[in-house]
């Protein structure tokens, strides 16, 4: 490999003469030594790929000049070393690949060119639900039902693993994608094609950033962008600003990593880091384990950044050893990082690079906290939880309000469960879930929860039987050390049996609540509560009947489950009273940091990781028994309600179509701020009165067979009907929450899908109006595919979350942004106007376009195609069309 920028290639070890690497630290270029470590990884990727496309554009020089170029919207390509997928996003990706093979063949090309060229790992973790809990056989029952529901999807994925090279499937029951990546898949340093180079990854899940905690640069992208990466297309990105987040001090004894990340999430939302990298530095980083760092990096999407990077240090190297990685590979990993100046010493301030901006957190100031009731960034100190919830009850409907009349704040509904009488009120906890890779990857908080459970049981405390408790670890290693340390039986006694290895409650797969509980909540119009150790708590996500949902550490999840209510002051009120009449307070059973660390040192050992992961691809007998077709082209089953050839490539030709002005578009929906991808394309239950339910019923299915929206992402007919189907959707055209809108030509209020169909039949294009942070949350590409299928040609918003904007671009939907200082209010837009969006012949990134209304008003907006590559995607009608034409020609 010749390289005009760097000619220095060295063998890492005389015994391995073929192993080489680019030693950029020996360039003698002072600019390199001042680069943030995350930008150095971008530079390394640029150097590796410069023969192919970088030399002409001078991107290496741009990256070396990062300090000057970061504010100039400089476009740089990034080709990650790996791609990871989960099944909710992986199934539609494989569906697209199968359909792309058909399209390439129709255009006269070689269909097998549609194939991943880089390693791609798909972990099946999103399908299992908490249908059974509080039973010793809950795990097996839930796994059996998972296979019964999803057999067709799993057979399709197994076909994909055989039809496509470089695609590996990690079967169901193995764990959560990001925890498996952290503990097993991540390399830290790649050893490929005779070279060592830094590991990097993009994933079809927004929490891919979790791997940044180990020093692997990674972030979430939409499925369609990941598909292009797998086919060899680099990610086109604007050279990012890098916010340096300095950590100092030591955490207080009662503080967990969950408390730290919830504090950072609120802080960085206030700072404003959307579209930026965050890189952690300072002596406080050295106080954090890799699991702690991974927890902080995991919630990067919740504070809005692209990446949340912790450079590799000796603690990272120790983690590789602890998790059973090959000793020789770990040794060479460290040697390589030392040689190229990328092994960090956080206590050595002379290594601190330049940053765009520096913010600081003293870890000693962090206090135990939760976040909610509707957003991850709304942190509440545990000491303030009771007061805050009671304030939210009466506050105006919004992120911190439920608008409950004051005379109803203390309403009580009596109900019977399993022959016993109970009461529910506002704030009653009905779901308590230890879930999500955010926390279950961290032995300190998991063992902390186990030790708290042990002390609670020994003190005579219990959890009311109607509370839906569950434990869904991110890998089998967690169960291993909980069992070996002796705390598993105590968790079970409080109802926290292992119910599955997957995302479960965190993504809304919380399963049904007892009917009597649902009836009580409905009868009293109660604000019931879910408490979970997850990373998201948007409205309608966790469960339709929990209007308030709080993120908390695993020990706090158990504490609130025992209390049975969020309306408790742990300082002054007891968790409960035992059989002897003694009041038991939280402080009486909370384990100390020293207790937790002693158990962790004894029981979290390399042998556990080796034993679990050496059989991860073969241990699931149900998966092994699946039979899949062997053909390279998929044979579509017209009767399937799970897998369907999508219409995205119907009528595609090699010739490009000139983009046309959008004439007289109606507004389908008008939104305020923080509309999430959960609102746009929900993943959870399919409501029985929804357009998707009507479609499935027409195909002969019963409600029991509906499964979830997430499981049906391989079928566009279901997903189009599920677009904007969230029951908590707030559309300004309608005076109540729900997935409906006004069809303006008739004045009728219709389900969103039905209204869009009427517009489509009449030939009317559509747009969506929105406020700030449009598309926050998950990286789901169906939040762009769905609106595209409904006929939405453009979205006009005040701002976008990064991944969703990219997904809109990838589907050829125009992301428009109001000019600074303008919004629907300042422009006097009601959404009842018709909009003509002028598309000029010559387009350039981030240009202003003119918008004319049928009222005579005219204004301008920014067309958020940020790079020339994104414009190329738009001109092709989307990124997948671009790739098909490229492969076919």
PEHUCOR-V450901 format. One record per pair of residues at least 12 apart in sequence whose ideal C-beta (glycine too) atoms are under 8 Angstrom apart, sorted by the first residue. I is the first residue (numbers start at 1). GAP is how many residues later the second one is. Records with the same first field share a line. If there is no record, write none. Layout:
BEGIN
I = GAP + GAP
END
This chain:
BEGIN
1 = 50
2 = 49
3 = 19 + 44 + 47 + 48
4 = 46 + 51
5 = 42 + 45 + 55
6 = 16 + 17 + 18 + 21 + 41
8 = 14 + 15 + 18 + 19
9 = 12 + 13 + 14
10 = 13 + 329
12 = 184 + 320 + 323 + 324 + 327
13 = 319 + 322
18 = 176
19 = 172 + 175 + 176 + 177 + 313
20 = 174 + 175 + 176
21 = 174 + 175 + 176 + 315 + 318 + 319
22 = 22 + 25 + 26 + 173 + 175 + 318
23 = 316 + 317
24 = 16 + 19 + 20 + 23 + 316 + 317
25 = 314 + 315 + 316 + 317
29 = 35
31 = 33 + 34 + 35 + 36
32 = 32
33 = 308 + 320
34 = 33 + 319 + 320
35 = 28 + 29 + 31 + 318 + 319
36 = 30 + 206 + 208 + 241 + 243 + 273 + 317 + 318 + 319
37 = 242 + 272 + 274 + 305 + 307 + 316
38 = 179 + 204 + 239 + 241 + 269 + 271 + 273
39 = 24 + 27 + 203 + 238
40 = 302
41 = 157 + 159 + 176
42 = 21 + 34 + 36 + 175
43 = 17 + 20 + 21
44 = 153 + 154
45 = 33 + 34 + 35 + 152 + 153 + 155
46 = 13 + 14 + 17 + 30 + 31 + 32
47 = 13
48 = 31 + 147 + 149
49 = 28 + 30 + 185
53 = 24 + 181
54 = 23
59 = 17 + 18
62 = 12 + 14 + 177
63 = 13 + 176
66 = 173 + 176
67 = 287
69 = 170
70 = 169 + 170 + 171 + 172 + 286
71 = 170
72 = 167
73 = 165 + 772 + 773 + 793
74 = 164 + 165
75 = 161 + 162 + 163 + 164 + 770 + 791 + 792 + 793 + 794
76 = 160 + 161 + 162 + 163
77 = 157 + 158 + 159 + 160 + 792
78 = 122 + 156 + 157 + 159
79 = 39 + 150 + 155 + 156
80 = 38 + 120 + 121 + 122 + 138 + 149 + 155
81 = 37 + 38 + 106 + 109 + 111 + 116 + 117 + 118 + 119 + 120
82 = 36 + 37 + 38 + 39 + 103 + 105 + 117 + 118 + 119
83 = 33 + 35 + 36 + 37 + 38 + 118 + 119 + 120 + 121 + 143 + 146 + 147
84 = 36 + 37 + 38 + 39 + 93 + 97 + 101 + 117 + 118 + 119 + 120 + 121 + 124
85 = 35 + 36 + 37 + 38 + 92 + 118 + 119 + 120 + 138 + 141
86 = 36 + 37 + 38 + 39 + 40 + 91 + 117 + 118 + 119 + 417
87 = 35 + 36 + 37 + 38 + 39 + 40 + 66 + 70 + 85
88 = 38 + 39 + 419 + 595 + 622 + 623 + 625 + 692
89 = 115 + 116 + 134 + 137 + 624 + 690 + 691 + 692
90 = 32 + 34 + 67 + 114 + 133
91 = 62 + 65 + 66 + 552 + 622 + 623
92 = 131 + 621 + 622 + 689 + 690 + 693
93 = 111 + 130 + 133 + 134
94 = 28 + 62 + 63 + 66 + 70 + 73 + 620
95 = 61 + 548 + 549 + 550 + 551 + 619
96 = 127 + 128 + 131 + 550 + 552 + 784
97 = 17 + 18 + 63 + 67 + 130
98 = 62 + 65 + 535 + 536 + 547
99 = 546 + 547 + 549 + 550
100 = 14 + 549 + 780 + 783 + 784 + 787
101 = 13 + 531 + 532 + 533
102 = 531 + 532 + 543 + 547
103 = 546 + 549 + 781 + 785
104 = 780 + 783 + 784
105 = 528
107 = 545 + 546 + 547 + 777 + 778 + 781
108 = 780
109 = 778 + 779 + 780
110 = 777
111 = 521 + 522
112 = 520
113 = 774
114 = 117 + 773
115 = 49 + 50 + 51 + 116
116 = 48 + 49 + 50 + 51 + 114 + 115
117 = 49 + 113 + 114 + 115
118 = 48 + 111 + 112 + 114
119 = 47 + 49
120 = 46 + 47 + 48 + 110
121 = 47 + 49 + 60 + 64
122 = 35 + 38 + 39 + 45 + 46 + 47 + 48
123 = 47 + 51 + 52 + 53 + 54 + 57 + 58
124 = 30 + 33 + 45 + 46 + 47 + 48 + 50 + 378
125 = 47 + 49 + 50 + 51 + 52 + 55 + 376 + 377 + 378
126 = 376 + 377 + 381 + 383 + 557 + 584 + 585
127 = 19 + 22 + 23 + 26 + 45 + 375 + 382 + 583 + 584
128 = 14 + 15 + 18 + 44 + 45 + 344 + 372 + 373 + 374 + 376 + 381
129 = 13 + 16 + 17 + 371 + 375 + 380 + 381 + 382 + 579
130 = 12 + 303 + 338 + 340 + 342 + 369 + 370 + 374 + 375 + 379 + 380 + 381
131 = 14 + 380 + 381
132 = 13 + 367 + 379
133 = 335 + 336 + 337 + 362 + 364 + 366 + 378
134 = 331 + 335 + 361 + 363
135 = 362
136 = 356 + 361
138 = 359 + 360 + 361
139 = 358 + 359 + 360 + 361
142 = 357 + 358
143 = 29 + 30 + 357 + 479
144 = 478
146 = 26 + 354
147 = 25 + 475
149 = 556 + 558 + 562
150 = 22 + 492 + 557 + 561
151 = 475
152 = 488 + 490 + 491
153 = 489 + 490 + 558 + 561
154 = 18 + 469 + 472
155 = 471 + 472 + 473
156 = 472 + 478 + 486 + 487 + 558
157 = 12
158 = 465 + 468 + 470
159 = 469 + 470 + 475
162 = 466 + 468
163 = 467 + 468 + 469 + 471
166 = 64
168 = 449
169 = 448
170 = 446 + 447
171 = 445 + 446 + 448 + 449 + 452
172 = 330 + 448 + 450 + 451
173 = 327 + 328 + 329 + 446 + 447 + 450
174 = 301 + 302 + 327 + 442 + 445 + 446
175 = 298 + 299 + 300 + 301 + 326 + 327
176 = 260 + 261 + 264 + 265 + 298 + 299 + 325 + 326 + 327
177 = 26 + 28 + 260
178 = 25 + 27 + 29 + 30 + 32 + 33 + 116 + 120 + 259 + 263 + 296
179 = 31 + 258 + 261 + 262 + 295 + 296
180 = 294 + 295 + 436
181 = 20 + 22 + 27 + 29 + 30
182 = 28 + 29 + 31 + 32 + 108 + 112 + 255 + 259
183 = 140 + 258 + 292 + 294 + 426 + 430
184 = 139 + 425 + 429 + 432
186 = 13 + 15 + 25 + 28 + 30
187 = 12 + 29 + 142 + 146
188 = 26 + 27 + 28 + 124 + 128 + 132 + 145
189 = 143 + 144 + 147 + 148
191 = 138 + 141
196 = 136 + 140
198 = 18 + 19 + 144
199 = 17 + 18
200 = 16 + 17 + 18
201 = 15 + 16 + 17
202 = 16 + 17 + 18 + 19 + 23 + 24 + 27 + 33
203 = 15 + 16 + 17 + 18 + 23 + 576
204 = 16 + 17 + 18 + 19 + 22 + 575 + 577
205 = 15 + 573 + 574
206 = 14 + 95 + 571 + 572 + 573 + 597
207 = 13 + 91 + 92 + 93 + 94 + 230 + 231 + 328
208 = 12 + 13 + 571
209 = 88 + 89 + 91 + 92 + 96 + 98 + 99
210 = 84 + 87 + 88 + 227 + 228 + 231
211 = 83 + 86
212 = 85 + 88 + 95 + 96 + 97 + 98
213 = 77 + 78 + 79 + 80 + 81 + 82 + 83 + 84 + 85 + 95 + 97
214 = 76 + 79 + 80 + 96 + 98 + 102 + 105
215 = 94 + 95 + 96 + 97 + 98 + 101 + 129
217 = 90 + 92
218 = 89
219 = 81 + 87 + 88
220 = 81 + 559 + 583
221 = 14 + 558 + 582 + 585
222 = 557 + 558 + 559 + 562 + 581 + 582 + 584 + 585 + 588
223 = 556 + 557 + 558
224 = 557 + 560 + 561 + 583 + 586 + 587 + 654 + 655 + 656
225 = 556 + 581 + 582 + 585 + 654
227 = 652 + 653 + 656
228 = 582 + 651 + 652 + 654 + 655
231 = 652 + 656
233 = 646 + 649 + 650 + 653
236 = 631 + 632 + 633 + 634
237 = 630
238 = 37 + 628 + 629
240 = 35 + 36 + 37 + 66
241 = 34 + 35 + 36 + 115 + 116
242 = 34 + 35 + 36 + 37 + 113 + 114
243 = 25 + 28 + 30 + 33 + 34 + 35 + 36 + 62 + 112 + 113 + 114 + 115 + 116
244 = 35 + 37 + 108 + 109 + 111 + 112 + 113 + 114 + 115
245 = 19 + 23 + 33 + 34 + 35 + 36 + 113 + 114 + 115 + 116
246 = 34 + 35 + 36 + 38 + 112 + 113 + 114 + 115
247 = 33 + 34 + 35 + 36 + 37 + 38 + 40 + 41 + 113 + 114 + 116
248 = 34 + 35 + 36 + 112 + 113 + 114 + 115
249 = 35 + 113 + 114 + 115 + 116
250 = 34 + 37 + 113 + 114
251 = 36 + 112 + 113 + 115
252 = 112 + 114 + 115
253 = 339 + 340
254 = 114 + 336 + 339
255 = 108 + 111 + 112 + 113
256 = 112 + 188 + 189 + 192 + 297 + 299
257 = 31 + 34 + 35 + 38 + 39 + 182 + 185 + 187 + 188 + 296
258 = 37 + 180 + 181 + 187 + 275 + 293 + 294 + 295 + 296 + 298
259 = 107 + 108 + 109 + 110 + 294
260 = 28 + 32 + 35 + 36 + 103 + 106
261 = 34 + 35 + 37 + 38 + 177
262 = 37 + 107 + 108 + 109 + 114 + 117 + 289
263 = 98 + 103 + 106 + 116
264 = 32 + 35 + 39 + 97
265 = 34 + 37 + 38 + 106 + 111 + 112 + 114
266 = 105 + 111 + 112 + 113
267 = 36 + 92 + 94
268 = 35 + 36 + 37 + 91
269 = 33 + 34 + 35 + 108
271 = 86 + 88
272 = 32
273 = 30 + 31 + 32
274 = 30 + 31 + 499 + 525 + 527 + 528
275 = 30 + 31 + 527
276 = 29 + 30 + 80
277 = 28 + 29 + 30 + 31 + 32
278 = 22 + 25 + 27 + 29 + 30 + 31
279 = 30 + 31 + 32 + 74 + 76
280 = 13 + 16 + 28 + 29 + 30
281 = 30 + 63 + 65 + 71 + 72
282 = 64 + 78
283 = 63 + 64
284 = 62 + 77 + 78 + 79
285 = 25 + 28 + 61
286 = 27 + 29 + 60 + 61
287 = 76
288 = 27
289 = 26 + 30 + 153 + 155
290 = 25 + 26 + 29
291 = 150 + 151 + 152 + 153
292 = 150 + 152
293 = 17
294 = 147 + 148
295 = 143 + 144 + 146 + 147
296 = 12 + 14
297 = 12 + 13
298 = 139 + 140 + 143 + 237
299 = 77 + 139 + 236
301 = 234 + 475 + 476 + 477 + 478 + 500 + 502
302 = 74 + 75 + 233 + 234
303 = 74
304 = 469 + 472 + 497 + 498
306 = 496
311 = 31 + 32 + 33
312 = 25 + 30 + 31 + 32
313 = 30 + 31 + 32 + 33
314 = 29 + 31
317 = 13 + 16 + 17
320 = 13
321 = 285
322 = 282 + 283 + 284 + 287
323 = 283 + 286
324 = 282 + 283 + 284 + 285 + 286 + 289
367 = 14 + 15 + 16
368 = 13 + 14 + 15 + 185 + 188
369 = 12 + 13
370 = 12 + 15 + 161 + 180 + 181 + 182 + 186
371 = 166 + 179 + 180
372 = 165 + 176 + 177 + 178 + 179
373 = 16 + 19 + 27 + 29 + 154 + 156 + 164 + 174 + 175 + 176 + 177
374 = 25 + 26 + 163 + 164 + 165 + 174 + 175
375 = 24 + 162 + 163 + 299
376 = 159 + 160 + 161 + 175
378 = 21 + 22
380 = 170
382 = 174 + 188
383 = 186 + 187 + 188
385 = 165 + 181 + 183 + 184
386 = 180 + 181 + 182 + 183
389 = 38 + 159 + 177 + 178
390 = 19 + 37 + 177
392 = 156
393 = 16 + 33 + 34 + 134
394 = 12 + 15
399 = 275
402 = 125 + 145 + 146
404 = 22 + 121 + 123
408 = 18 + 117
409 = 17
410 = 15 + 16
411 = 14 + 15 + 113 + 115
412 = 12 + 13 + 112
413 = 12 + 107 + 108 + 110 + 111 + 113
414 = 106
415 = 101 + 102 + 104 + 105
416 = 100
417 = 48 + 49 + 97 + 99 + 100
418 = 47 + 48
420 = 45
422 = 42 + 44
424 = 93 + 96 + 97 + 100 + 102 + 104
425 = 99 + 101 + 140 + 142
426 = 100 + 101 + 141
427 = 100 + 102 + 121 + 138 + 139 + 140
428 = 98 + 100 + 101 + 136 + 137
429 = 38 + 99 + 100 + 101 + 102 + 131 + 132 + 134 + 135 + 136 + 137
430 = 36 + 37 + 38 + 83 + 87 + 91 + 98 + 99 + 100 + 115 + 116
431 = 36 + 37 + 74 + 79 + 82 + 98 + 99 + 100 + 101 + 111 + 112 + 115
432 = 31 + 35 + 36 + 37 + 38 + 63 + 64 + 98 + 99 + 100 + 125 + 126 + 128 + 129
433 = 35 + 36 + 37 + 38 + 39 + 71 + 72 + 73 + 77 + 97 + 98 + 99 + 100 + 101 + 124
434 = 12 + 15 + 36 + 37 + 38 + 62 + 98 + 99 + 120 + 123 + 124
435 = 35 + 36 + 37 + 68 + 69 + 70 + 71 + 97 + 98 + 99
436 = 36 + 38 + 67 + 69 + 70 + 96 + 97 + 98 + 99
437 = 37 + 66
438 = 68 + 95 + 96 + 97
439 = 94 + 95 + 114 + 115
440 = 32 + 33 + 34 + 35 + 38 + 93 + 114
441 = 33 + 34
443 = 35 + 38 + 157 + 161
444 = 152 + 153 + 156
445 = 88 + 108 + 109 + 110
446 = 27 + 32 + 35 + 36 + 108
447 = 34 + 35 + 38 + 40 + 149 + 152 + 153 + 156
448 = 105 + 106 + 107 + 143 + 148
449 = 42 + 47 + 104 + 105 + 106 + 108 + 109
450 = 32 + 35 + 37 + 38 + 40 + 41
451 = 36 + 140 + 144 + 145 + 148
452 = 103 + 106 + 107 + 137 + 138 + 139
453 = 34 + 37 + 38 + 40 + 41 + 43 + 105
454 = 32 + 33 + 36
455 = 133 + 134 + 136
456 = 34 + 38 + 102 + 106 + 119 + 128 + 133
457 = 33 + 36 + 37
459 = 119 + 123 + 125 + 129 + 130
460 = 118 + 119 + 120 + 122 + 124
461 = 33 + 101 + 114 + 115 + 117 + 123 + 128
462 = 32 + 100 + 114
463 = 31 + 32 + 98 + 99 + 101
464 = 100
465 = 30
466 = 48 + 50 + 51
467 = 28 + 94 + 97
468 = 42 + 43 + 45 + 46
469 = 25 + 26 + 27 + 92
470 = 26 + 27 + 29 + 34 + 35 + 40
471 = 20 + 25 + 26 + 27 + 28
472 = 26 + 27 + 28 + 29 + 30 + 31 + 32 + 33 + 34
473 = 25 + 28
474 = 27
475 = 26 + 137
476 = 25 + 136
477 = 131 + 132 + 135
479 = 19
480 = 128 + 131 + 132
481 = 122 + 123 + 127
484 = 119 + 124
485 = 114 + 117 + 118
494 = 64 + 67 + 68
495 = 66
496 = 62 + 65
505 = 25 + 27 + 29 + 37 + 38
506 = 26 + 28 + 29 + 30
507 = 34 + 176 + 177 + 203
508 = 33 + 34 + 35 + 170 + 174 + 175 + 176 + 177 + 200 + 202
509 = 175 + 199 + 201
510 = 20 + 32 + 33
513 = 30 + 32
517 = 28
518 = 27
521 = 24
522 = 23
527 = 20 + 21
528 = 17 + 18 + 19 + 20
529 = 17 + 19 + 20 + 21 + 31 + 36 + 37
530 = 12 + 13 + 16 + 18 + 19 + 20
531 = 18 + 19 + 21 + 25 + 26 + 29 + 30 + 35
532 = 17 + 18 + 19 + 20 + 25
533 = 18 + 19 + 20 + 21 + 24
534 = 17
535 = 16
536 = 15 + 142 + 241 + 242
537 = 12 + 13 + 14
538 = 138 + 140 + 141 + 239
539 = 139 + 140 + 187 + 189
540 = 138 + 139 + 142 + 144 + 186 + 187 + 188 + 189
541 = 137 + 141 + 142 + 143
543 = 141
544 = 140 + 141 + 143 + 183
548 = 18
550 = 16
555 = 35 + 36
559 = 16 + 27
562 = 13 + 14
563 = 12 + 13
570 = 15 + 16 + 17
573 = 12
575 = 14
640 = 75
641 = 55 + 58 + 60 + 71 + 74 + 77
642 = 69 + 70 + 72 + 73
643 = 71 + 72
644 = 70 + 71 + 72 + 73
646 = 70 + 139
647 = 69 + 142
648 = 137 + 230 + 232 + 233
649 = 231 + 232 + 235
652 = 225 + 229 + 232 + 233
654 = 231 + 234 + 235
656 = 219 + 220
657 = 220
658 = 183
659 = 180 + 184 + 215 + 216
660 = 179
661 = 175 + 176 + 177 + 178
662 = 103 + 105 + 131 + 132 + 152 + 173 + 174 + 175 + 177
663 = 102 + 173
664 = 100 + 101 + 170 + 171 + 172 + 190
665 = 99 + 100 + 101 + 102 + 128 + 129 + 169 + 170 + 171 + 172
666 = 78 + 79 + 93 + 98 + 99 + 100 + 101 + 168
667 = 99 + 100 + 101 + 102 + 164 + 165 + 166 + 168
668 = 56 + 73 + 84 + 87 + 88 + 91 + 98 + 99 + 100 + 122 + 124
669 = 55 + 62 + 64 + 72 + 83 + 99 + 100
670 = 61 + 62 + 63 + 98 + 99 + 100 + 154 + 161
671 = 59 + 60 + 61 + 97 + 98 + 99 + 100 + 103
672 = 58 + 60 + 98 + 99
673 = 98 + 99 + 100 + 125
674 = 97 + 98 + 99 + 102
675 = 95 + 96 + 98 + 99 + 100 + 101
676 = 99 + 100 + 101 + 102
677 = 98 + 99 + 100 + 101 + 102 + 103 + 106 + 127
678 = 48 + 99 + 100
679 = 45 + 47 + 49 + 50
680 = 43 + 44 + 46 + 95 + 103 + 106 + 107
681 = 28 + 38 + 41 + 42 + 99 + 101 + 102 + 105
682 = 27 + 40 + 43 + 44
683 = 25 + 26 + 27 + 95 + 97
684 = 24 + 25 + 26
685 = 21 + 23 + 24
686 = 20 + 21 + 22 + 23 + 26 + 32 + 36
687 = 38 + 40
688 = 15 + 18
690 = 31 + 32 + 35 + 49 + 61
691 = 30 + 31 + 34 + 60 + 62 + 63
692 = 14 + 17 + 20 + 26 + 29 + 30 + 33
693 = 13
694 = 27
695 = 22 + 23 + 26
696 = 22
709 = 13 + 16
713 = 67 + 69
716 = 69 + 73
719 = 63 + 66 + 67 + 70
720 = 33 + 66 + 69 + 70
721 = 32
722 = 60 + 64
723 = 29 + 30 + 59 + 63 + 64 + 66 + 67
724 = 15 + 17 + 28 + 29 + 62 + 63 + 66
725 = 14 + 26 + 27 + 28
726 = 13
727 = 12
729 = 23
732 = 99
733 = 98
734 = 15
739 = 12 + 13
740 = 12
741 = 14
742 = 13
743 = 12 + 15 + 16
744 = 88
745 = 13 + 17 + 19
746 = 12
752 = 38
753 = 37
756 = 34 + 35 + 36
759 = 32
760 = 30 + 31
764 = 27
765 = 26 + 28
766 = 24 + 25 + 26 + 27
767 = 25 + 26 + 27 + 28 + 29 + 68 + 70
768 = 19 + 24 + 26 + 27 + 28
769 = 26 + 27 + 28 + 55 + 60 + 62
770 = 25 + 26 + 27 + 28
771 = 26 + 27 + 52 + 53
772 = 25 + 26 + 27
773 = 26 + 27 + 28
774 = 21 + 23 + 24 + 25 + 26 + 27 + 30
775 = 25 + 26 + 28 + 29 + 30 + 32 + 33
776 = 25 + 28
777 = 24
779 = 24 + 28
781 = 26 + 29 + 30
783 = 21 + 24
784 = 20 + 23 + 24 + 26 + 27 + 29
785 = 26
787 = 21 + 24 + 26
788 = 23 + 24 + 25
792 = 21
793 = 20 + 21 + 44
794 = 19 + 20 + 21 + 22 + 43
795 = 13 + 18 + 19 + 20 + 21
796 = 20 + 21 + 22 + 39 + 55 + 65
797 = 18 + 19 + 20 + 21
798 = 19 + 20 + 25
799 = 18
800 = 15 + 17 + 64
805 = 59
809 = 55 + 56 + 61 + 64 + 65 + 70
810 = 63 + 68 + 69 + 70
811 = 67 + 68
812 = 61 + 62 + 64 + 65 + 66 + 69
814 = 23 + 49 + 51 + 60
815 = 48 + 49 + 50
816 = 21 + 33 + 35 + 45 + 46 + 47 + 48
817 = 44 + 45 + 47
818 = 43 + 44
819 = 29 + 40 + 41 + 42 + 43
822 = 37
827 = 30 + 32
828 = 29
829 = 24
833 = 20 + 21 + 22 + 24
834 = 19 + 20
835 = 16 + 17 + 18
836 = 15 + 16 + 17 + 18
837 = 12 + 13 + 14
838 = 12 + 13 + 14
843 = 20 + 22 + 28 + 31 + 32
844 = 27
845 = 20 + 21 + 22 + 23 + 25 + 26
846 = 16 + 17 + 18 + 19 + 20
847 = 15 + 16
848 = 12 + 13 + 14 + 15
849 = 12 + 13 + 14
END
